[in-house]
């Protein structure tokens, strides 16, 4: 277990879910809009960096066959318990996508990471995206949303910024995102958006894609 996963295990193990900055029960508007517009329909889907599995549970209720992955064993254990309490059939797996992994997982038609990529530094992103690509069927959709350089939180400047939880985040711009994803995906929509946070709104990039 590396330092980062130990820190997140501590957060998920010791803090009330209400106090965890990124933990939200409500399905993000960016995902809900894709469903409402029928750009995404119920299918086999994977929530990458699922945390406590809140979004996986909401999508499961809408008819998606969900899998959730996270590198925090504590988060995955709690996510599994929460799903079982609601009698939802969701597969939760402990996985670190910044490492080369051999998952017996494939055949997904939709994948998303919401608020994950700012935790992954540039030197680990090639491995990350290769792992994502291996999960997906041809023409599958992928949505990625994370903080961008325009965000004013965490001192409001610099590519690397430390947060109150002690984690260090990397703030991307759309050129970096285009370079990362375009070898593997047709980028259907790439823009900067505002997303809600518990302590105020954040600026983030939004990338909705289709696998080549």
N, C-alpha and C positions, 0 to 999 in steps of 0.2 A: 504494500500500500504506500503510495507516494504522499508527499506533504499536502498536496492540494486535496486529494481524496480524504485524508485524515481531517482536514479543516472542515470540509463539507459534511463529513460524518458527524463531527462535533456540532455543527450548526443544526443539522436535522435531528440530532439526538437530544440536544439540550434546549433549543429554543421552541417556543410555541409557534405553530405554523403561522399564526396571525402576525408574528414579529419578523418572520423571514421576508426580506425586502422583495424578493422576486416571486414569492408564493401567492398565486391568485387563483381563486376558485372559478372565476368566470372565463369562459372561452373567449380568447382575444377577438376583437372585431375583425382583424385582418383575416382570420380563419373563418369566422362566421360569414363574412361577406362572400368569400369564395364558395361557400356552401349555398348561401341564398341565391347567388348568381348562377348556380349549377356549373361552375367551373371545376368544382370538386363534388363528386357524389359518393355515397357510402361505398367503401371498398376496403381492401386490406391496406392498413396504414401503420406507420411507425412514428412514434414521438421520440425524437432524439434529444437526450438531456431532459428526461421527463420529470425529474424531481419527485414530488409526491404523487404524480400521476393525475393531477386534476384535469388537464386537458384530455388525456386519454379516456378518463371516465365520461366526460361530457360527450366526446365523440362516439364512444361505445353506445351511449344512450340514443344516439342519432342513427345507429345502425352500422357504424364502422367496425370492422374486425381489427382490434387494436393490439399493438405491441409497444411497450415502453422500455427504453434503455437509459441507464444513467451509471456513472462511475461510482456513485455513493451507495454502498451496500445498505446503509441505514435508510436512505431515501427509498430504495427499491423494496425493502422489507415493509416499510410503512405504506408505500403505494399499493402493494399486494394486499395488505390487510384492509385498506380503505375500499378497494375494489370488491373484495370478498364480502365486506360488510354491506355493500350495495347489491350483492348478488350479480356482479358483472364478470364476464369471462374475458380477462385481459392478461396477456403474457408480459411479465416484467422480468428484465434481465440486467445483471450487473455487467457493464461493458464500458471500456474506455476507448473511444474512437480516435484518440490521438496516438494510439498504438496500432500496429498491424495485427488485426484479429481475424480469426477464422470462425466466423459465426455460421451456424447452420440455418441461416436466415436469408431468404430471397423472395422474390415474387411480390414485392410491394408495389402498389399503384400510386401511393401518396406517402411522402415523407416530409416532416417538418422539424426544424429546430427554431424555437422561439426563445430569444435571449440567451443563446448558447455560444455563438461564435465569438462574442467579445471575451469569453473566457479562454479561447484558444489562440495562442500566439502564432505569428506567421510561419515560424519554422515547423509547426506541427500541422499546418492546414492542408498540405498536400496529402499526408497520410489520412487525415480526417475525410477529405472529399473522396478519396479513393474507396474508403470504407462505405461511404454513403452510396456511391455509384453501384457498388456490388449488390446492394440491397434491392435495387429497383428494376422493374420490368422496363423494356423499351417503351418510350413515350410516357412513362410515369411522370407525375408532377412532384415538384419539390419546392417548398417555401422556406426561406431563411430570413430571419429578422433579428437584428442585434444593434447595439448602440453604434452610432456613427460619430465622426469627428465633430459634427455640429452640436453635439450634446454639451450642455453647460454644467452638468453635474461632475463631482469628483475633481474639483479645481477648474474644470471647464477648458482645459488646454492640454496639449500633448497627446501622443499616441498611447502611452502607457499611463494609467492612472490607478492609484490605490483607493479602495473603497473602505467605508467604515467597518466592514466585516473582515478586513485584512487581506482580501483578495486583490490581485492586480488585473486590470482589464485592458484589452487592446481595442482602440477605437479606429474603425475602418472608414475608408471613403468608397464611393461607388466605383471608382476606377480599380481599386484593389479587388472588390467583389466581382466585377466583370472579368478581371484577369483570372481569378480563382475558379469561377464556375463555367466560363464560356467554352473551355475545351470539352466539357462533358454534357452541357445543357444548352438548349435554346432558351435564352433569357427573354421571357414574355413581358415582364414588367419589372423594371429596376428604378427605384426612386427613394427619396428620403421622406419619412413620415413622422408623425408624433404619436407616441404610445404612452398610455397612462402608467404611472408608478405610484407607490404608496406615499412617497414624499414629494410628488409633483410629476409633471410630464417629462418624457425623455425624447430626444431625437434619435431616430434609428434608420438604418437602411432597410428596404423591403425588396426582396428578390423572389419573384415567382417564376418558375422555370419548368421546362419539359425535357426529359432525358433524350439525348440524341439517339 
